[in-house]
Amino acid sequence: MSDQKNSNNKKKSNQFTIMKDDSTDGHGGYGVGSISLENISPVIIDPNEDRAFVDMGAMHARSEVERRVKFIPNKEEVPNGKLYWIVWVTVERGEEGPYYHGIAGSEIRVDRSIKRAYKSMPEHVNHMDKSMKGHYIVEHMDEKSLKLLADFLRDYKPEMWERSPEELKQVLPK
């Protein structure tokens, strides 16, 4: 019972999920080599309000920006939608400690006045997968949002940023 309570509290916290059950720890038991979503966290980039934050609700389309709207797959039906990004950030643990392994930004457009929003579910799933595989997919993001993301990742835990690959640091603004 206490494990369940702890996991509920963990989902509500505003921090990165770092691997809890490492399937590569050498025990050789059940789950070795299986994909775990425990090391991926959705970072919401809100260029409208100049903020970036972790919202684990996005794992199930229940983030702060996704609530109380109906999603439709056609962007043209949400012409006045405000831009948000869900950036799927994967954290891996190296010899020195955790670092940012992969990032991939997925667009969302939300128009609260008509209670409609746009997002491409295939894109979100693909970007989540690419992030988990260590890819950096942010070239389609606007400059302001990229800066918010870069500042957030640098400030969240500077030591994680320092341990991250140079290639990741090159795709984000200084």
N, C-alpha and C positions, 0 to 999 in steps of 0.2 A: 504494500500500500504506500509506503513512504517513497518508493521509486517512482510511482505514478505521480505523486504529489510534486516531487522534485522536477519531473519532466514537464509538468504543467507550468511550474514557476519559470523554468528555463525558457519556454516558448514566449513568455511575456516580457522577458528581459530585453533591454536594448543593447545587445552585444553580439559579437560574432559567435557562431556555433563552431567550436573546434572539436575535432574528432574525439568522441567519448569512447566508442568501442572500435579500436583500430583493428581492422580485419587482417592487418599484415604484421601483427605483433609477435608472430612466431608460434602461437599456441597450436596451430594446425587443426583446429576444431571446426565446428559448423560455421559457415559464413566466410571462410577464408576466400579471398578473391572476389567477394560479392561487392556490388556498388552500394555505398552508403551515402545518403543525403545529409548525414550529420555534419559534414564539413563544408556545407554551402550555406551562404546567408544572402538574403535579398536586401540590397541597399537601395532605398528609395531616394531618387534625386528629384527635388522639386525646385526647378529654376525660377518658378513664379514667386516663391517665398525665400529664395536663396538658402536652401537647407538640404541636408543629406542626413539620412538616419536609417538604422536597421529596423526592419519591420518583418518579423518572422511570419506574420499573417499572410504575406505574399506567397508563401509556399503553397497555400491553398486558396489563392485569389481572394484573401480576406484582409488585405492590408488597409491601412487608413484611407488611401486614395482609391481603393477598389470597392469599398463598401457603399451600399445604397445606390448603385447604378446597375443598369443592364448592359452587359457587354455585347457588342455587335461586331462582326468581322469586316465591316466596310467603313473605312476611315472617312469617306465622303459624307456619311450619315451623321458625323460628329464634326461639322465644319468649324464650330467655335470652341472645340475642346481644348482645355489647358494641357500643356505638355508635361508629362512626368516620365521618368525612366525607372525601370526596375533593373538594377545591375546585379547580376548573379555573381557573387564573389566566393571563390573557393579558397579555402585555407588548407594548406598541407603542413605537416610537421617534418622539418629537416633535422639534421644533427644538432644544429644550433638552436632550434626551436621553431615555432610556427611562423609561416610566411604566406603572403598572397600568391597563390598558385595560378589562378585564372580569373578573368573578369569578362563579362559579356552583358552589354546593355540592351534592354528591350523596351521599346516605346509603348506608352499608354497615352491616350487622349481622353480627357474626362470633361463632360459638360453637365454640371450639376443642375442647370436650369431645365434641362430636358431629361435628366436622370438616365443619360446614355453615355457609354464610353466605348472606345475602340482599343482592341489589342489583338494581335495575331497569336493565337495559342500555339500554332506550330513553331513560330519564331521563338516564343518564350521557352518552349521545350527544347528546341535546338540550341538556343543560347545557354541554357542551363547545362546541357550535355557538353557543349564546347568548353564552358568554364571549368567543369569538373575534369576535363582532359588537359587543362593548362593553356587554353587559347586566350588571346586578348582580342575581343571584338567590341571596339568602341569607336572606330573611325567614322561611323554614321551619326554619332552624337554631336550636338552643338557644343561650341567652345565653352560657353558658360557652364553647362552641365558637366563637361569634362573637368573643368577647374574645380567645381564643387566636389566631384568624386575624388580627384587627386588630393585635395585638401583634407577630405574626410579620411581617406586611407592613410595619409601621412600622420594626421593628428590622432587617429583612433588609438593606435599602438605604434609609436615610432620605431620600436625594435622589430616589429613585423615588417614594416616598410623597408627598413635597412636590410633585412634578410631576403627580401624579394628579388627575383631576377632583374638584371639590368634592362632586359627587353621590356618588361612591364613598365618600368620607370620611364622608358623612352616613349611609350605610347600615350602617356599622360602629360599634361602641361606642368611646367615647373612651378 
